[in-house]
Amino acid sequence: MKKITTAEYELMKIRIGRNASLIYTQVFNLAINESGVIEKKEWSRKASPSRMIRRMEKIHKRKYIVGTLADDSGWAVKRIA
């Protein structure tokens, strides 16, 4: 095992579970009033990210706002609670 600093750890992209996608983990780790954009090239599922996020809301008791960008290049996500 290699030891790392706290700064290096915070820069790493770590999944919250064995089967969780990187996007799921990034949305899950949003702080209240923090936002992010999911680009279409990152998203490979048939259903939109709003379906995944609605499921996250039920499981983890969090609230998000999800919307499609005006130019249809992706989705904006904001955690509100």
Stockholm file with secondary structure:
# STOCKHOLM 1.0

chainA/1-81         MKKITTAEYELMKIRIGRNASLIYTQVFNLAINESGVIEKKEWSRKASPSRMIRRMEKIHKRKYIVGTLADDSGWAVKRIA
#=GR chainA/1-81 SS CCCCCHHHHHHSCCCSSSSCCHHHHHHHTCCTTCEEEEETTTCCSSSCHHHHHHHHHHHHCCCEEEEECTTSSEEEEEECC
#=GC SS_cons        CCCCCHHHHHHSCCCSSSSCCHHHHHHHTCCTTCEEEEETTTCCSSSCHHHHHHHHHHHHCCCEEEEECTTSSEEEEEECC
//
